[in-house]
Structure formats: structure tokens, C-alpha cells
Amino acid sequence: MFKTRRPRRNRKSAAIRAMVEETTLSVNDFIYPLFLIEGSDKKEEVISMPGIYRYSLDLLLKEIKKCVDLGIRGFCVFPSLGEEKKDKFATEGSNKNSLYIQALGKIKAQFPNIALMTDIAMDPYSSDGHDGLVENGEILNDETLAILGKMALAQAEAGADILGPSDMMDGRIGYIRNVLDKAGYTQVSIMSYTAKYASAFYGPFRDALDSAPKFGDKKTYQMNPANTSEALIEADLDIEEGADMIMVKPALAYLDIIKLLKDNYNVPVTAYNVSGEYAMVKAAAEKGWIDGERIMMESLLSMKRAGADIIITYFAKEAAKILNK
């Protein structure tokens, strides 16, 4: 039977395919995560994340310059600290003379036009390795908020543009927003880790920061991977409390959650393309089992198609080179 509708007519050439393309990926969509270590002239590859490095500040600044030249304008910096800098109360996280806080100021001074994002949680600074204060094996919610508030204020004072509370404590967005506003930092944005799932995809990241919990797991505060509607509860609360942007983490196994939040809220939605997702692509490509570049671009496009306005990804630098061709 003759078909009057032939969808293939809109696929017959590269020019026509480009004209009717529904989703477009841009370098402007990316935030590039970077790992900071102490010292100078130090660059250490994260073994479980080929191509990703921990940098001392001098080399980190050079890396940011290379990325800015590629058109990347968003960066999220994570500190990797030795155990001697960690304690029960994560005091290094709000120490204005710490490696991290000092680095934020120097990055922003050298690159005033980038969007500099931070991480707010206790785990990089905690001797317990958890995102909240631990007492008798329990993660204390309300007692943790004061610690997070101090971190947020120190980061804002250092020049951060976007604060990223990744801890998943109840009420932390409202608490942090109140701390910032009272101190006059009304223009500092909050990107909430709204739907952060208790995922197995975080393993390489914890290697990078040596921040795995010293006991138990994070299931009492991170979300159950089986749950969908719970993401709506978290988003309702975060936006009500003052979040400017909301996030889904991880991304690839949670594209349905990205779409759910995008369909229900009029704030920017971020997808965090996490370390395990990156490592899987790199490992399979190294084996010759997949075309790594094509899988990378297809994966990033899928996040955008699902509704992500912003993508935090370790692929940012590689993808920018391809998009700039």
C-alpha cells in the first residue's frame, strides 16, 4: 500500500536533518567538575576515571584556562584532602584559610566571567566520610545544618557564584538561603541536589576524593533508586525553600526523573553525568567494544532531550572539542 506520509524524507540529507533537529547540545550546557589537591605542580590521574586528574591550584588554573578557550564557562571544584585535615565536625570546610576556600577566591579573581560552582557537604572534610554529622552511628539532620551554613557562607565570601548542597539533609536549602541572605549574599545562587539517589554509580568519584563513608552507607539520606514521586516531594521543598536550580543525580539511569522534574517545575534542571557513567564509557571504549566518542555525545544528547538545561559532566572538555569543529 502506498504511503503518503514518509518520515524518511526529513532524514535524506545532513542539511535537512539539521533543520528538523529537535534537541541541540551546546558547550554552554556544560559544567566541568575539577578536583583540587594540595601542593604545587601536581597532577594525578584518577585511576578509575581515565583522562580525569587531581590538580594542585597552579595547574588547576591552567586547566581552567584551556577549558575557557574551548568555550566552557561553568566549573564545579571539589577538594581532595588528606586524612589529617578531616575531623568529626568537618571544620576545614568553613576554614577561610583552607586550600579550598583560598582556591575559590583565586579562581574567581583570575576568571571573573566564569560560573564557579561549589560543593556543600561534610564528606570531603569528615573523618566519618558521611555527608552529615555522625553521632552513635546515626546521621544527625538538624545539627548538620549549622555546619553546612558555615560552609556556604565561607564559599560565598570567597566568590562562588553557585552553591551546590549535595548532602540531602532535610531543610538545608532554606537554612542556607537564610544564612546567605542575612549576610548580604542575596545574589549567590543555590543549585540543589534535589533528587540525589543512593547509587552505585558514584564509586570512581569517591576514589577521586577518598571520601567513601567509614561505615555503613548513605541510604538514610540519599534517595531510594526505586522511587519516583519522592523526587517531586524533594523538588517542592527545595523550590519553596529558595533553590534557584534543581538537580538529578545520576543522569543516565534517571532520565525519567529529569523529564519528571522538567515537566513539573519552571526552574532550570541539571543532570549530573556522574563518575561511574563516565568510567563505563571509557572502559568499554578502551576495550574497543564501543565507539567512545559517539556514545559520549549520544549520552549527553539524551540528557538534554530528557529536559536537562545544564549538564555537569566529566566529558565537558572532550565534548566541547567535538562541538567546536
TIVO-760456 format. One record per residue (C-alpha): z, y, x. Coordinates in Angstrom, 2 decimals. Layout:
<sites>
site zz=Z; yy=Y; xx=X $
...
</sites>
This chain:
<sites>
site zz=0.00; yy=0.00; xx=0.00 $
site zz=-0.98; yy=3.43; xx=1.37 $
site zz=1.96; yy=5.68; xx=2.24 $
site zz=1.71; yy=9.41; xx=1.51 $
site zz=4.90; yy=10.08; xx=3.49 $
site zz=4.52; yy=9.26; xx=7.15 $
site zz=7.58; yy=10.38; xx=9.16 $
site zz=5.80; yy=9.39; xx=12.37 $
site zz=3.56; yy=12.44; xx=12.04 $
site zz=6.58; yy=14.53; xx=13.09 $
site zz=7.05; yy=12.38; xx=16.18 $
site zz=3.48; yy=12.27; xx=17.50 $
site zz=3.88; yy=14.67; xx=20.44 $
site zz=6.61; yy=16.14; xx=22.60 $
site zz=5.84; yy=19.62; xx=21.27 $
site zz=6.22; yy=18.57; xx=17.64 $
site zz=9.33; yy=16.51; xx=18.36 $
site zz=10.89; yy=19.59; xx=19.96 $
site zz=10.00; yy=21.75; xx=16.95 $
site zz=11.74; yy=19.48; xx=14.45 $
site zz=14.70; yy=18.55; xx=16.66 $
site zz=17.88; yy=18.85; xx=14.59 $
site zz=20.52; yy=18.84; xx=17.35 $
site zz=20.36; yy=20.75; xx=20.60 $
site zz=22.56; yy=20.22; xx=23.64 $
site zz=23.25; yy=23.21; xx=25.89 $
site zz=25.12; yy=23.91; xx=29.12 $
site zz=27.08; yy=26.42; xx=27.03 $
site zz=28.65; yy=23.49; xx=25.15 $
site zz=30.48; yy=22.14; xx=28.20 $
site zz=33.96; yy=22.45; xx=29.64 $
site zz=34.22; yy=20.74; xx=33.02 $
site zz=37.57; yy=19.10; xx=33.91 $
site zz=38.72; yy=19.58; xx=37.50 $
site zz=41.61; yy=18.04; xx=39.46 $
site zz=43.76; yy=20.15; xx=41.79 $
site zz=45.80; yy=18.82; xx=44.73 $
site zz=47.95; yy=20.42; xx=47.39 $
site zz=46.75; yy=21.24; xx=50.88 $
site zz=43.58; yy=22.77; xx=52.26 $
site zz=40.10; yy=21.42; xx=52.99 $
site zz=40.93; yy=18.28; xx=50.99 $
site zz=38.52; yy=16.38; xx=48.76 $
site zz=39.50; yy=12.93; xx=47.49 $
site zz=37.25; yy=10.83; xx=45.29 $
site zz=38.88; yy=9.27; xx=42.22 $
site zz=38.02; yy=5.62; xx=42.82 $
site zz=37.77; yy=4.75; xx=39.14 $
site zz=35.59; yy=7.81; xx=38.44 $
site zz=32.66; yy=7.80; xx=40.90 $
site zz=31.48; yy=11.32; xx=41.64 $
site zz=34.73; yy=12.97; xx=40.50 $
site zz=37.12; yy=14.39; xx=43.07 $
site zz=40.55; yy=15.91; xx=43.52 $
site zz=40.21; yy=19.22; xx=45.35 $
site zz=42.56; yy=21.47; xx=47.26 $
site zz=42.32; yy=25.02; xx=45.95 $
site zz=39.93; yy=26.30; xx=48.64 $
site zz=37.41; yy=23.57; xx=47.88 $
site zz=38.04; yy=23.80; xx=44.14 $
site zz=36.94; yy=27.43; xx=44.21 $
site zz=33.73; yy=26.41; xx=45.99 $
site zz=33.12; yy=23.68; xx=43.41 $
site zz=33.57; yy=26.15; xx=40.56 $
site zz=31.02; yy=28.47; xx=42.22 $
site zz=28.47; yy=25.64; xx=42.34 $
site zz=29.08; yy=24.90; xx=38.67 $
site zz=28.85; yy=28.56; xx=37.65 $
site zz=25.48; yy=28.70; xx=39.42 $
site zz=24.37; yy=25.84; xx=37.14 $
site zz=25.41; yy=27.84; xx=34.07 $
site zz=28.71; yy=26.10; xx=33.38 $
site zz=31.24; yy=28.66; xx=32.19 $
site zz=34.13; yy=26.54; xx=30.89 $
site zz=36.62; yy=24.77; xx=33.16 $
site zz=39.85; yy=22.86; xx=32.48 $
site zz=42.09; yy=22.38; xx=35.51 $
site zz=44.62; yy=19.54; xx=35.82 $
site zz=47.25; yy=19.34; xx=38.59 $
site zz=47.89; yy=16.18; xx=40.61 $
site zz=51.35; yy=16.40; xx=42.13 $
site zz=53.42; yy=14.23; xx=44.43 $
site zz=56.48; yy=12.48; xx=43.05 $
site zz=58.77; yy=14.85; xx=44.96 $
site zz=57.60; yy=17.69; xx=42.68 $
site zz=58.43; yy=15.79; xx=39.48 $
site zz=61.71; yy=15.72; xx=37.57 $
site zz=63.12; yy=14.85; xx=34.16 $
site zz=62.54; yy=18.34; xx=32.76 $
site zz=59.07; yy=18.95; xx=34.27 $
site zz=60.35; yy=22.19; xx=35.79 $
site zz=57.35; yy=22.52; xx=38.11 $
site zz=55.18; yy=23.04; xx=35.03 $
site zz=56.62; yy=26.52; xx=34.45 $
site zz=57.33; yy=27.44; xx=38.07 $
site zz=55.41; yy=30.68; xx=38.66 $
site zz=55.19; yy=29.88; xx=42.37 $
site zz=53.84; yy=26.37; xx=41.80 $
site zz=50.49; yy=25.13; xx=43.05 $
site zz=49.07; yy=25.06; xx=39.52 $
site zz=50.19; yy=28.47; xx=38.28 $
site zz=49.19; yy=30.18; xx=41.52 $
site zz=45.81; yy=28.42; xx=41.43 $
site zz=45.11; yy=29.60; xx=37.89 $
site zz=45.61; yy=33.20; xx=38.97 $
site zz=43.33; yy=32.84; xx=41.99 $
site zz=40.61; yy=31.08; xx=39.99 $
site zz=40.60; yy=33.77; xx=37.32 $
site zz=40.63; yy=36.55; xx=39.92 $
site zz=37.58; yy=35.12; xx=41.66 $
site zz=35.75; yy=34.13; xx=38.46 $
site zz=36.82; yy=36.63; xx=35.78 $
site zz=33.95; yy=35.74; xx=33.45 $
site zz=34.62; yy=32.01; xx=33.10 $
site zz=36.61; yy=30.46; xx=30.25 $
site zz=39.62; yy=28.98; xx=32.03 $
site zz=41.44; yy=26.27; xx=30.09 $
site zz=44.74; yy=24.63; xx=30.97 $
site zz=46.72; yy=21.55; xx=30.04 $
site zz=50.15; yy=21.76; xx=28.43 $
site zz=52.20; yy=18.56; xx=28.52 $
site zz=55.09; yy=17.25; xx=30.57 $
site zz=53.44; yy=14.15; xx=32.01 $
site zz=51.88; yy=15.65; xx=35.20 $
site zz=55.31; yy=17.06; xx=36.14 $
site zz=57.66; yy=14.48; xx=34.62 $
site zz=59.41; yy=11.80; xx=36.64 $
site zz=59.22; yy=9.68; xx=33.48 $
site zz=55.45; yy=10.12; xx=33.10 $
site zz=55.69; yy=10.95; xx=29.41 $
site zz=54.39; yy=14.00; xx=27.55 $
site zz=57.83; yy=14.81; xx=26.20 $
site zz=61.46; yy=14.85; xx=27.27 $
site zz=62.93; yy=11.37; xx=27.54 $
site zz=66.49; yy=10.52; xx=26.56 $
site zz=67.72; yy=6.91; xx=26.36 $
site zz=64.16; yy=5.65; xx=26.11 $
site zz=63.24; yy=8.00; xx=23.25 $
site zz=60.75; yy=10.87; xx=23.42 $
site zz=62.57; yy=13.90; xx=22.02 $
site zz=60.34; yy=16.14; xx=19.95 $
site zz=62.15; yy=19.42; xx=19.29 $
site zz=63.82; yy=19.56; xx=22.70 $
site zz=60.38; yy=19.23; xx=24.31 $
site zz=59.03; yy=22.33; xx=22.55 $
site zz=61.08; yy=24.75; xx=24.64 $
site zz=59.70; yy=23.18; xx=27.82 $
site zz=56.13; yy=23.42; xx=26.53 $
site zz=56.71; yy=27.04; xx=25.53 $
site zz=57.75; yy=27.93; xx=29.10 $
site zz=54.63; yy=26.22; xx=30.46 $
site zz=52.42; yy=28.09; xx=28.00 $
site zz=53.90; yy=31.46; xx=28.92 $
site zz=53.53; yy=30.84; xx=32.66 $
site zz=49.91; yy=29.81; xx=32.20 $
site zz=49.12; yy=32.81; xx=30.02 $
site zz=50.71; yy=35.16; xx=32.56 $
site zz=48.55; yy=33.57; xx=35.28 $
site zz=45.38; yy=34.49; xx=33.38 $
site zz=44.42; yy=31.39; xx=31.39 $
site zz=42.03; yy=32.03; xx=28.51 $
site zz=42.58; yy=28.83; xx=26.53 $
site zz=45.76; yy=26.74; xx=26.46 $
site zz=45.40; yy=23.05; xx=25.65 $
site zz=48.59; yy=21.45; xx=24.33 $
site zz=47.89; yy=17.73; xx=24.86 $
site zz=51.40; yy=16.43; xx=24.21 $
site zz=51.16; yy=15.63; xx=20.46 $
site zz=54.70; yy=16.79; xx=19.67 $
site zz=55.17; yy=17.93; xx=16.07 $
site zz=55.29; yy=21.70; xx=15.66 $
site zz=54.21; yy=22.58; xx=19.18 $
site zz=51.26; yy=24.78; xx=18.17 $
site zz=53.43; yy=27.07; xx=16.05 $
site zz=56.13; yy=27.18; xx=18.73 $
site zz=53.67; yy=28.06; xx=21.49 $
site zz=51.85; yy=30.62; xx=19.36 $
site zz=55.16; yy=32.34; xx=18.63 $
site zz=56.11; yy=32.40; xx=22.32 $
site zz=52.73; yy=33.86; xx=23.30 $
site zz=52.69; yy=36.49; xx=20.56 $
site zz=56.24; yy=37.65; xx=21.27 $
site zz=55.30; yy=38.14; xx=24.92 $
site zz=52.18; yy=40.11; xx=24.01 $
site zz=49.62; yy=37.38; xx=24.77 $
site zz=48.03; yy=37.57; xx=21.36 $
site zz=44.51; yy=37.15; xx=22.77 $
site zz=45.21; yy=33.85; xx=24.55 $
site zz=43.58; yy=31.02; xx=22.60 $
site zz=45.06; yy=27.64; xx=21.73 $
site zz=42.82; yy=24.58; xx=21.68 $
site zz=44.98; yy=21.91; xx=20.13 $
site zz=44.60; yy=18.24; xx=21.00 $
site zz=44.69; yy=17.64; xx=17.26 $
site zz=43.55; yy=14.05; xx=16.93 $
site zz=44.57; yy=12.52; xx=20.25 $
site zz=44.61; yy=8.77; xx=19.89 $
site zz=46.73; yy=6.25; xx=21.79 $
site zz=43.64; yy=4.98; xx=23.56 $
site zz=42.87; yy=2.57; xx=26.37 $
site zz=40.06; yy=4.92; xx=27.47 $
site zz=42.46; yy=7.15; xx=29.45 $
site zz=43.07; yy=4.78; xx=32.35 $
site zz=40.96; yy=6.46; xx=35.08 $
site zz=42.42; yy=9.88; xx=34.22 $
site zz=45.92; yy=8.57; xx=34.78 $
site zz=44.72; yy=7.22; xx=38.13 $
site zz=43.43; yy=10.69; xx=39.00 $
site zz=46.77; yy=12.36; xx=38.27 $
site zz=49.09; yy=9.41; xx=38.94 $
site zz=50.65; yy=10.29; xx=35.59 $
site zz=50.99; yy=6.94; xx=33.84 $
site zz=54.27; yy=6.51; xx=31.93 $
site zz=57.00; yy=4.86; xx=33.97 $
site zz=57.99; yy=2.75; xx=30.96 $
site zz=56.61; yy=1.87; xx=27.55 $
site zz=53.57; yy=3.60; xx=26.08 $
site zz=52.66; yy=6.77; xx=24.16 $
site zz=52.26; yy=5.26; xx=20.72 $
site zz=55.20; yy=7.12; xx=19.17 $
site zz=53.42; yy=10.43; xx=19.64 $
site zz=49.70; yy=9.73; xx=20.10 $
site zz=47.77; yy=8.60; xx=17.02 $
site zz=47.03; yy=5.04; xx=15.92 $
site zz=43.32; yy=4.27; xx=16.54 $
site zz=43.21; yy=2.62; xx=13.10 $
site zz=43.95; yy=5.90; xx=11.27 $
site zz=41.52; yy=8.44; xx=9.85 $
site zz=43.31; yy=10.52; xx=7.21 $
site zz=46.15; yy=11.18; xx=9.65 $
site zz=43.69; yy=13.36; xx=11.59 $
site zz=43.42; yy=15.61; xx=8.53 $
site zz=47.20; yy=15.96; xx=8.40 $
site zz=47.30; yy=16.93; xx=12.07 $
site zz=44.44; yy=19.42; xx=11.64 $
site zz=46.06; yy=21.02; xx=8.58 $
site zz=49.28; yy=21.56; xx=10.53 $
site zz=47.63; yy=22.77; xx=13.73 $
site zz=45.43; yy=25.33; xx=11.99 $
site zz=48.29; yy=26.51; xx=9.80 $
site zz=50.42; yy=26.97; xx=12.94 $
site zz=47.77; yy=29.03; xx=14.72 $
site zz=45.31; yy=26.77; xx=16.57 $
site zz=42.04; yy=28.54; xx=17.30 $
site zz=40.16; yy=25.32; xx=18.09 $
site zz=40.87; yy=21.66; xx=17.39 $
site zz=40.02; yy=18.58; xx=19.43 $
site zz=39.27; yy=14.90; xx=19.03 $
site zz=40.12; yy=12.66; xx=21.99 $
site zz=38.49; yy=10.29; xx=22.93 $
site zz=34.98; yy=11.11; xx=21.72 $
site zz=32.58; yy=8.15; xx=21.63 $
site zz=34.80; yy=5.70; xx=19.74 $
site zz=35.86; yy=8.51; xx=17.37 $
site zz=32.59; yy=10.17; xx=16.34 $
site zz=33.62; yy=9.64; xx=12.72 $
site zz=36.75; yy=11.73; xx=13.32 $
site zz=34.71; yy=14.52; xx=14.92 $
site zz=32.50; yy=14.61; xx=11.82 $
site zz=35.51; yy=14.43; xx=9.51 $
site zz=37.12; yy=17.49; xx=11.10 $
site zz=33.85; yy=19.40; xx=11.31 $
site zz=33.16; yy=18.77; xx=7.61 $
site zz=36.61; yy=19.95; xx=6.56 $
site zz=37.54; yy=22.92; xx=8.78 $
site zz=35.92; yy=26.22; xx=9.71 $
site zz=37.20; yy=26.33; xx=13.29 $
site zz=35.43; yy=25.09; xx=16.43 $
site zz=35.77; yy=21.35; xx=17.02 $
site zz=35.95; yy=19.96; xx=20.56 $
site zz=35.12; yy=16.43; xx=21.67 $
site zz=36.84; yy=15.18; xx=24.83 $
site zz=34.45; yy=12.76; xx=26.53 $
site zz=37.25; yy=11.02; xx=28.41 $
site zz=37.52; yy=9.32; xx=31.79 $
site zz=37.09; yy=5.76; xx=30.53 $
site zz=33.86; yy=6.70; xx=28.75 $
site zz=32.60; yy=8.29; xx=31.95 $
site zz=33.66; yy=5.33; xx=34.11 $
site zz=31.95; yy=2.76; xx=31.88 $
site zz=28.60; yy=4.54; xx=32.15 $
site zz=28.95; yy=4.94; xx=35.91 $
site zz=29.93; yy=1.30; xx=36.45 $
site zz=27.10; yy=-0.11; xx=34.35 $
site zz=24.57; yy=2.24; xx=35.96 $
site zz=25.76; yy=1.21; xx=39.41 $
site zz=25.09; yy=-2.41; xx=38.46 $
site zz=21.59; yy=-1.49; xx=37.31 $
site zz=22.35; yy=-2.62; xx=33.76 $
site zz=21.62; yy=0.73; xx=32.11 $
site zz=19.79; yy=3.97; xx=32.82 $
site zz=22.84; yy=6.11; xx=33.56 $
site zz=21.18; yy=9.49; xx=33.05 $
site zz=19.67; yy=8.57; xx=29.69 $
site zz=22.92; yy=7.03; xx=28.45 $
site zz=24.82; yy=10.13; xx=29.59 $
site zz=22.52; yy=12.51; xx=27.72 $
site zz=22.37; yy=10.30; xx=24.61 $
site zz=26.16; yy=10.05; xx=24.51 $
site zz=26.63; yy=13.82; xx=24.83 $
site zz=23.99; yy=14.41; xx=22.16 $
site zz=25.80; yy=12.00; xx=19.81 $
site zz=28.99; yy=14.09; xx=20.10 $
site zz=27.08; yy=17.25; xx=19.31 $
site zz=25.30; yy=15.55; xx=16.40 $
site zz=28.64; yy=14.39; xx=15.00 $
site zz=29.75; yy=18.02; xx=14.84 $
site zz=31.31; yy=18.93; xx=18.18 $
site zz=30.92; yy=22.60; xx=19.06 $
site zz=32.43; yy=22.10; xx=22.52 $
site zz=32.38; yy=19.03; xx=24.77 $
site zz=34.90; yy=18.50; xx=27.56 $
site zz=33.09; yy=16.12; xx=29.87 $
site zz=33.08; yy=14.87; xx=33.46 $
site zz=29.30; yy=14.71; xx=33.08 $
site zz=29.02; yy=18.50; xx=32.77 $
site zz=27.65; yy=19.12; xx=36.25 $
site zz=25.11; yy=16.29; xx=36.12 $
site zz=24.03; yy=17.13; xx=32.59 $
site zz=23.63; yy=20.82; xx=33.48 $
site zz=21.19; yy=19.92; xx=36.25 $
site zz=19.06; yy=17.97; xx=33.76 $
site zz=19.22; yy=20.64; xx=31.07 $
site zz=18.22; yy=23.30; xx=33.59 $
site zz=14.99; yy=21.52; xx=34.56 $
</sites>
